[in-house]
């Protein structure tokens, strides 16, 4: 039995070769942390919204928190499939107190714009290193980001037009369908 262990330990050939550059691997691992932090941000917003009676918005942001974890898992699987080294991040505390629903939506839009920038950096690094597979992988996320930014921007426009609070709360529930 010990002979087999030594045999497996001696593998150091092509099966161990990462299919990602160090730069792309680093950026993808940073994005794992960003997705985890996004989940925590949206979970904190969901908690605040629940406390303030925003039923539809609370459900929306709680669901968004779960989606961010799915995005993180998709990243892990991709890194594993490309035979690179994934890392397990820690995230610090996130903001838990907000002035009002407008602040939450503004912070959400700003956050999604930052996430878009992160994915643009990943796409650019992949493309510049000839990593067409990761470039293609990043395109799914970038398309998602266009939708996320647009959603929050549209909500802010509606708030600027004095959309009643109860209609806004219903709008969040409609966004989940």
Buried (B, 14 or more C-beta within 10 A) or exposed (E): EEEEEEEEEEEEEEEEEEBBBEBBBBBBBBBBBBBBBBBBBBBBBBBBBBEBEBBBBBBBBBBBBEBBBEBBEBBBEBBEEBEBEBEEBEBEEBEEEBEEBBBBBBBBBEBBBEBBEBBBBBBEBBEEBEBEBBBEBBEEBBEBBEEBBEBBBEBBEBBEEEEEEEEBBBBBBEBEE
